[in-house]
Amino acid sequence: LQARRADPRAPLYAAFRTQYAELWKNYFDELFTVVGYLPMYDLLSNITKQFRLFESAPHEEGTLAKLLEVMKNFEGTGQNNLKDFLASANEEADDTDWNIAVPQGADAVSVMTIHKAKGLDNRIVIVLLVDSKARPENMFVDEQADGIRLVRVTQKSAEFSGRLQELYRRGHEERTVDDLNKLYVALTRAKEEMYVICVKSDYADEPSKFLPSQDYEPSDKPEVAPRHQPIEAFAETYHSPLRMPASITPAEKLAIHERRRGDFIHEVLSKVNYAEDGLESLISSLIRKSSEHWNLTADEAQMKSVVLEFLHTPEIMPLFARAEHRRIMNEQEFVRPDGRLFRMDRIVVDPEEVTVIDFKTGDDKESYTEQVRGYMDILGNFYPGRTLHGILAFVDRRKIRVVV
C-alpha cells in the first residue's frame, strides 16, 4: 500500500512480489506465468489446487463447484479473458447462472422473489416489502360486441368520457387485485414463523396501506414443538490433501516467457508510426508504460536497446520512414471473404504499392511464409491494382525476409 501511495499507478502485485518474495515464489509465480495462456477453467482449477480450497473450506464446496461451472459456461460463449470474466461477474443483472441449488430440507437460507416462491413453503419466512410507486399503466383492453381493442387511457383523458373512465377504473382494479394476489403468496409461505418487514416511503403507500399496524399489538410468540428429523446417511467427498502445482515444465515456462516477451515487443512497435526525431524518448516511454502489464525478467534498458537497434537497421528504416501520401496502419484487422478475422502487425500504404510487415522475435519458420502470403491475398482485395510486398521482420536478429 505504501508503494501505491507513492505512485497511484504502480501495480500492487509488483509491490507484493518484492515485499514477500518467498510467498510469491511458492504460491503465485507459476499461476502468474500462465495467465493469458491457459484456458480460464484450467487456470481456476490450478488456483483451487494451489491453495487447497476444497480442503480448507469443505463447507463451501458447492460454491467452488458453482464457480467452476460458471467459468466453464463463460468459456462456452467464446470469451476466454480474465478481465472480461471479472467485468461480467460484476454486472448487476438478474442472472440465475450463479444460483446454487439447495436440497429440500437443507439447513440453509433461500433468497427469492415472491414470484419464485409460488408453490413453496418454509419453516421460517422473512418477507421484505418496500413501498414504491406503481408503474403507470395506461394500456387497457376494451372488449366490445364487434371485437377487442387495445386502448391507451390516461387519468386526464378518462375525465372526458364515461366509457374511458370505466376502462381506467377497471384496469386499476385488476392491477390492485394482482398486487393483492402477490401479497397473499408472500404471506402464506411460512409453516411455523413469519416476520414481515415493510419499509415505508414518503412518496408511495403500497403495499404498506394493505398492512395496517396502528390497531394491532405484537402477539405472543407461540412455542414450537421440537421436530425429530430422521437421520439421513451421507458420504463426505474426499479431496486429496496433496498440493498439485501447475504442471509446467521448464521448457514450457521458457516458451511462455518468450511469448510474453514477443507480445511485449509487438505492443511497443504497434505504437510507433515513424522512426524520426525523439524516437529514443518515445521508446523509453512506451516500454515504461507497457512494462506495468507484463511480467518479464529483462530490464527496460535491455528491451529499449533491442527495439532501437532493430529500428535503426538499414533494411528496416525505410519501412518506418515518412513519405508523401504514405499511410501507416498498426495492428489493423481485416476480414477474409469466408468471415475469418486477421490482425496484421504493420501495413504501409503508398500510392502505388502496399507493404505488410509481420514482426517475429524467434527463429524463422516455413509457416510464416504462408501466413504473410495469406495477408497479401487479403490486401489484394482491398487495394486492387497496387503492387503488394510481404516482409517478415525478425526483431532480435535485425533481419528481414521478403515473401513473394
C-alpha positions as CSV (number, residue, x, y, z in Angstrom):
1,L,0.0,0.0,0.0
2,Q,2.9,2.3,0.6
3,A,4.1,1.7,-3.0
4,R,0.6,2.6,-4.2
5,R,0.5,5.8,-2.1
6,A,3.9,6.8,-3.6
7,D,2.8,6.0,-7.1
8,P,-1.0,5.6,-7.6
9,R,-0.4,3.9,-11.0
10,A,2.0,1.3,-9.5
11,P,0.6,-2.3,-9.7
12,L,0.0,-3.8,-6.3
13,Y,1.2,-7.3,-7.4
14,A,4.7,-5.9,-8.2
15,A,5.0,-4.4,-4.6
16,F,3.7,-7.7,-3.1
17,R,6.2,-9.7,-5.2
18,T,9.1,-7.5,-3.9
19,Q,8.0,-7.4,-0.3
20,Y,7.0,-11.1,0.0
21,A,9.3,-12.8,-2.5
22,E,9.1,-16.2,-0.8
23,L,5.3,-16.2,-0.7
24,W,5.2,-15.1,-4.3
25,K,7.5,-17.8,-5.4
26,N,5.6,-20.6,-3.5
27,Y,2.0,-19.6,-4.4
28,F,1.8,-17.1,-7.2
29,D,4.7,-17.3,-9.6
30,E,3.6,-20.3,-11.6
31,L,0.0,-19.1,-11.7
32,F,1.0,-15.6,-12.8
33,T,3.2,-17.1,-15.6
34,V,0.3,-18.9,-17.3
35,V,-2.4,-16.1,-17.0
36,G,-3.4,-15.3,-20.6
37,Y,-2.2,-18.6,-22.0
38,L,-4.1,-21.3,-20.1
39,P,-7.9,-21.5,-20.6
40,M,-9.8,-19.8,-17.9
41,Y,-11.3,-23.0,-16.5
42,D,-7.9,-24.6,-16.3
43,L,-6.5,-21.5,-14.6
44,L,-9.2,-21.6,-12.0
45,S,-8.7,-25.3,-11.4
46,N,-5.0,-24.7,-10.8
47,I,-5.8,-21.9,-8.3
48,T,-8.1,-24.2,-6.3
49,K,-5.4,-26.9,-6.2
50,Q,-2.6,-24.4,-5.5
51,F,-4.4,-23.0,-2.4
52,R,-6.2,-26.3,-1.5
53,L,-9.5,-24.5,-1.4
54,F,-11.6,-27.7,-1.3
55,E,-9.7,-29.0,1.7
56,S,-9.5,-25.7,3.6
57,A,-13.2,-24.7,3.1
58,P,-15.1,-28.0,2.7
59,H,-18.4,-26.3,3.7
60,E,-18.0,-24.1,0.6
61,E,-17.6,-27.0,-1.8
62,G,-20.9,-26.2,-3.6
63,T,-19.8,-22.6,-4.0
64,L,-16.5,-23.6,-5.5
65,A,-18.1,-26.1,-7.8
66,K,-20.6,-23.4,-9.0
67,L,-17.8,-21.0,-9.7
68,L,-16.1,-23.6,-11.9
69,E,-19.4,-24.3,-13.6
70,V,-19.9,-20.6,-14.3
71,M,-16.4,-20.3,-15.6
72,K,-16.9,-23.2,-18.0
73,N,-20.2,-21.7,-19.3
74,F,-18.4,-18.4,-19.8
75,E,-15.8,-20.1,-21.9
76,G,-18.7,-21.6,-24.0
77,T,-19.7,-18.0,-25.0
78,G,-16.4,-17.7,-26.9
79,Q,-14.7,-15.5,-24.3
80,N,-11.6,-16.5,-22.5
81,N,-10.2,-13.4,-20.9
82,L,-9.9,-12.8,-17.2
83,K,-10.7,-9.1,-17.5
84,D,-13.9,-9.9,-19.4
85,F,-14.9,-12.5,-16.8
86,L,-14.4,-10.2,-13.9
87,A,-16.4,-7.5,-15.7
88,S,-19.2,-9.9,-16.4
89,A,-19.3,-11.2,-12.8
90,N,-19.5,-7.5,-11.6
91,E,-22.6,-6.7,-13.7
92,E,-25.8,-6.2,-11.8
93,A,-28.3,-8.4,-13.6
94,D,-31.0,-10.9,-12.8
95,D,-28.7,-13.8,-13.8
96,T,-29.6,-17.2,-12.5
97,D,-26.2,-18.7,-13.6
98,W,-24.8,-18.0,-10.2
99,N,-27.7,-19.6,-8.3
100,I,-26.8,-22.6,-6.1
101,A,-29.5,-25.2,-5.8
102,V,-30.2,-26.1,-2.2
103,P,-31.5,-29.6,-1.4
104,Q,-35.0,-29.8,0.1
105,G,-34.8,-29.6,3.8
106,A,-31.3,-28.4,4.0
107,D,-30.3,-26.0,6.8
108,A,-29.9,-23.0,4.6
109,V,-31.3,-19.6,3.8
110,S,-33.0,-19.3,0.4
111,V,-33.4,-15.8,-1.1
112,M,-36.1,-15.5,-3.8
113,T,-38.7,-13.2,-5.3
114,I,-42.3,-13.6,-4.4
115,H,-43.0,-14.9,-7.9
116,K,-40.4,-17.7,-7.5
117,A,-41.9,-18.5,-4.0
118,K,-45.2,-19.7,-5.5
119,G,-45.9,-23.3,-4.5
120,L,-43.1,-23.4,-2.0
121,D,-43.1,-23.2,1.8
122,N,-40.5,-22.9,4.6
123,R,-40.5,-23.3,8.4
124,I,-39.5,-19.6,8.8
125,V,-40.1,-16.9,6.3
126,I,-39.0,-13.2,6.4
127,V,-41.0,-11.1,4.0
128,L,-39.3,-7.8,2.9
129,L,-41.7,-5.3,1.3
130,V,-40.7,-1.8,0.2
131,D,-43.2,0.9,-0.7
132,S,-42.9,2.1,-4.2
133,K,-44.9,3.8,-6.9
134,A,-46.8,1.6,-9.2
135,R,-45.6,1.8,-12.8
136,P,-48.1,3.8,-14.8
137,E,-50.4,1.5,-16.7
138,N,-52.2,3.3,-19.5
139,M,-52.9,0.4,-21.9
140,F,-56.3,-1.3,-21.4
141,V,-58.3,-3.9,-23.2
142,D,-61.7,-2.8,-24.4
143,E,-64.0,-5.7,-25.2
144,Q,-67.0,-4.8,-27.3
145,A,-69.5,-6.8,-29.3
146,D,-67.7,-6.0,-32.6
147,G,-64.2,-7.1,-31.2
148,I,-61.4,-6.4,-28.8
149,R,-59.3,-3.2,-28.9
150,L,-56.2,-2.1,-27.1
151,V,-56.8,1.5,-25.8
152,R,-54.4,3.9,-24.3
153,V,-56.2,5.8,-21.5
154,T,-54.6,8.3,-19.1
155,Q,-56.2,9.6,-15.9
156,K,-56.7,13.0,-17.5
157,S,-58.3,11.7,-20.7
158,A,-60.6,9.4,-18.7
159,E,-62.3,12.5,-17.3
160,F,-63.9,13.3,-20.7
161,S,-65.6,10.0,-21.4
162,G,-67.7,7.7,-19.2
163,R,-66.6,4.6,-21.2
164,L,-62.9,5.6,-20.9
165,Q,-63.3,6.3,-17.2
166,E,-64.8,2.8,-16.7
167,L,-61.9,1.3,-18.6
168,Y,-59.4,3.2,-16.5
169,R,-61.2,2.2,-13.2
170,R,-61.5,-1.5,-14.2
171,G,-57.8,-1.6,-15.3
172,H,-56.6,-0.2,-12.0
173,E,-58.8,-2.6,-10.0
174,E,-57.3,-5.5,-11.9
175,R,-53.8,-4.2,-11.1
176,T,-54.7,-3.9,-7.4
177,V,-56.1,-7.4,-7.4
178,D,-52.9,-8.7,-8.9
179,D,-50.8,-6.9,-6.2
180,L,-53.0,-8.4,-3.5
181,N,-52.5,-11.8,-5.0
182,K,-48.8,-11.4,-4.8
183,L,-49.1,-10.2,-1.2
184,Y,-51.2,-13.3,-0.5
185,V,-48.5,-15.5,-1.9
186,A,-45.8,-13.8,0.2
187,L,-47.9,-14.1,3.4
188,T,-48.8,-17.8,3.1
189,R,-45.3,-19.3,2.6
190,A,-44.5,-19.8,6.3
191,K,-45.2,-23.1,8.1
192,E,-44.1,-22.1,11.7
193,E,-42.9,-18.5,11.8
194,M,-43.2,-15.4,9.6
195,Y,-41.7,-11.9,10.0
196,V,-43.0,-9.1,7.8
197,I,-40.8,-6.0,7.3
198,C,-42.3,-3.2,5.4
199,V,-40.2,-0.1,4.5
200,K,-42.5,2.9,4.2
201,S,-41.9,5.8,1.9
202,D,-43.0,9.4,1.9
203,Y,-44.0,9.3,-1.8
204,A,-45.7,5.9,-2.0
205,D,-48.0,3.8,0.1
206,E,-48.1,0.4,-1.5
207,P,-48.0,-2.2,-0.1
208,S,-47.9,-0.7,3.4
209,K,-51.5,0.5,3.1
210,F,-52.7,-3.1,2.9
211,L,-50.9,-3.8,6.2
212,P,-52.5,-1.6,9.0
213,S,-50.3,-1.7,12.1
214,Q,-51.8,1.0,14.4
215,D,-54.6,-1.1,16.0
216,Y,-52.6,-4.3,16.3
217,E,-50.3,-5.1,19.2
218,P,-47.5,-7.6,18.8
219,S,-48.7,-11.1,19.5
220,D,-47.0,-13.6,21.8
221,K,-44.6,-15.9,20.1
222,P,-46.0,-19.4,20.4
223,E,-43.9,-22.3,21.4
224,V,-42.9,-24.6,18.6
225,A,-42.7,-28.3,19.4
226,P,-39.3,-29.7,18.6
227,R,-39.1,-31.8,15.5
228,H,-37.5,-35.1,15.2
229,Q,-35.9,-35.4,11.8
230,P,-34.8,-38.8,10.6
231,I,-31.0,-39.0,10.3
232,E,-30.0,-39.3,6.7
233,A,-26.9,-41.2,5.7
234,F,-24.5,-39.3,3.6
235,A,-20.9,-39.7,2.4
236,E,-18.4,-36.9,2.5
237,T,-16.5,-36.0,-0.6
238,Y,-12.8,-36.7,-0.2
239,H,-10.2,-34.4,-1.8
240,S,-6.6,-35.4,-1.8
241,P,-4.6,-33.0,0.5
242,L,-1.6,-33.2,-1.8
243,R,-0.7,-29.9,-3.3
244,M,-0.9,-30.2,-7.1
245,P,1.2,-27.4,-8.6
246,A,0.6,-26.2,-12.1
247,S,2.1,-28.8,-14.4
248,I,4.6,-26.6,-16.3
249,T,7.9,-28.0,-17.4
250,P,11.0,-25.7,-17.5
251,A,10.9,-25.8,-21.3
252,E,7.2,-24.8,-21.3
253,K,7.9,-22.0,-18.8
254,L,10.7,-20.7,-21.1
255,A,8.4,-20.8,-24.1
256,I,5.7,-18.9,-22.2
257,H,8.3,-16.3,-21.2
258,E,9.4,-15.9,-24.8
259,R,5.8,-15.5,-26.0
260,R,5.3,-12.8,-23.4
261,R,8.4,-11.1,-24.4
262,G,7.3,-11.2,-28.1
263,D,3.9,-9.8,-27.2
264,F,5.6,-7.0,-25.3
265,I,7.8,-6.1,-28.2
266,H,4.7,-6.2,-30.6
267,E,2.9,-3.9,-28.3
268,V,5.7,-1.3,-28.3
269,L,6.2,-1.4,-32.0
270,S,2.4,-1.1,-32.6
271,K,2.7,2.5,-31.1
272,V,5.5,3.6,-33.5
273,N,4.4,5.1,-36.8
274,Y,7.7,6.6,-37.9
275,A,11.3,6.4,-36.8
276,E,12.2,10.1,-36.5
277,D,13.5,12.7,-34.0
278,G,12.5,11.8,-30.5
279,L,12.4,8.1,-31.2
280,E,14.6,7.2,-28.2
281,S,12.4,9.0,-25.7
282,L,9.3,7.6,-27.3
283,I,10.5,4.1,-27.0
284,S,11.5,4.6,-23.4
285,S,8.1,6.0,-22.6
286,L,6.3,3.1,-24.4
287,I,8.4,0.4,-22.6
288,R,7.8,2.0,-19.2
289,K,4.0,2.1,-19.8
290,S,3.8,-1.4,-21.2
291,S,6.0,-3.0,-18.6
292,E,3.4,-2.3,-15.9
293,H,1.2,-5.1,-17.5
294,W,3.9,-7.7,-18.3
295,N,6.0,-10.0,-16.1
296,L,9.4,-10.0,-17.8
297,T,12.8,-10.6,-16.3
298,A,14.5,-8.5,-18.9
299,D,15.1,-4.9,-17.7
300,E,13.8,-1.8,-19.5
301,A,17.2,-0.8,-20.8
302,Q,17.8,-4.1,-22.4
303,M,14.3,-4.0,-24.1
304,K,14.9,-0.5,-25.2
305,S,18.3,-1.5,-26.8
306,V,16.7,-4.4,-28.7
307,V,13.9,-2.2,-30.2
308,L,16.1,0.8,-31.1
309,E,18.8,-1.4,-32.8
310,F,16.0,-3.1,-34.8
311,L,14.5,0.2,-35.9
312,H,18.0,1.6,-36.9
313,T,18.8,-1.4,-39.1
314,P,19.3,-0.2,-42.7
315,E,16.8,-2.8,-44.0
316,I,14.2,-1.7,-41.5
317,M,14.5,2.1,-41.6
318,P,12.7,2.6,-45.0
319,L,9.7,0.7,-43.5
320,F,9.4,3.4,-40.7
321,A,10.3,6.4,-42.8
322,R,7.9,9.2,-43.7
323,A,6.9,9.5,-47.4
324,E,4.5,11.7,-49.3
325,H,0.9,10.3,-49.2
326,R,2.1,7.3,-47.1
327,R,-0.4,5.9,-44.6
328,I,0.5,3.6,-41.7
329,M,-1.8,1.0,-40.1
330,N,-0.7,-0.8,-37.0
331,E,-2.5,-3.9,-35.6
332,Q,-5.1,-3.5,-38.3
333,E,-7.8,-6.1,-38.6
334,F,-9.1,-7.4,-41.9
335,V,-11.9,-9.9,-42.7
336,R,-11.4,-12.6,-45.3
337,P,-14.4,-13.4,-47.7
338,D,-15.1,-16.5,-45.6
339,G,-15.6,-14.4,-42.5
340,R,-12.2,-15.2,-40.7
341,L,-10.6,-12.2,-39.0
342,F,-6.9,-11.5,-39.2
343,R,-4.8,-8.8,-37.4
344,M,-1.7,-7.6,-39.2
345,D,1.2,-6.1,-37.4
346,R,2.0,-3.2,-39.7
347,I,0.8,-2.1,-43.1
348,V,2.5,0.6,-45.2
349,V,0.1,2.0,-47.8
350,D,1.7,4.1,-50.6
351,P,0.1,5.4,-53.7
352,E,1.4,2.6,-56.0
353,E,2.2,-0.2,-53.5
354,V,1.2,-1.8,-50.2
355,T,3.6,-3.5,-47.8
356,V,2.6,-5.8,-45.0
357,I,5.2,-6.4,-42.3
358,D,4.9,-9.2,-39.7
359,F,7.2,-8.9,-36.7
360,K,8.9,-12.0,-35.2
361,T,11.0,-12.5,-32.1
362,G,12.0,-16.1,-32.6
363,D,13.6,-18.3,-35.2
364,D,12.3,-18.4,-38.8
365,K,9.7,-20.9,-39.7
366,E,8.3,-22.0,-43.1
367,S,4.8,-21.5,-41.8
368,Y,5.5,-17.8,-41.5
369,T,5.7,-17.6,-45.3
370,E,2.1,-18.9,-45.8
371,Q,0.9,-16.6,-43.0
372,V,2.2,-13.5,-44.8
373,R,1.0,-14.7,-48.2
374,G,-2.4,-15.0,-46.7
375,Y,-2.2,-11.4,-45.6
376,M,-1.1,-10.4,-49.1
377,D,-4.1,-12.2,-50.6
378,I,-6.5,-10.3,-48.3
379,L,-4.9,-6.9,-49.0
380,G,-5.1,-7.6,-52.8
381,N,-8.9,-7.5,-52.5
382,F,-8.8,-4.2,-50.6
383,Y,-6.1,-2.5,-52.8
384,P,-6.6,-3.8,-56.3
385,G,-4.1,-2.6,-58.9
386,R,-1.3,-1.9,-56.3
387,T,1.9,-3.8,-56.1
388,L,1.9,-6.0,-52.9
389,H,5.0,-6.7,-50.8
390,G,5.3,-9.1,-47.8
391,I,8.1,-8.8,-45.3
392,L,9.0,-10.9,-42.2
393,A,10.9,-8.7,-39.8
394,F,13.0,-10.5,-37.2
395,V,13.5,-8.1,-34.3
396,D,16.2,-9.9,-32.3
397,R,18.2,-10.8,-35.4
398,R,17.7,-7.4,-37.1
399,K,16.9,-9.1,-40.4
400,I,14.1,-9.2,-42.9
401,R,12.9,-11.8,-45.3
402,V,10.9,-10.9,-48.3
403,V,7.9,-13.1,-49.1
404,V,6.9,-13.4,-52.7
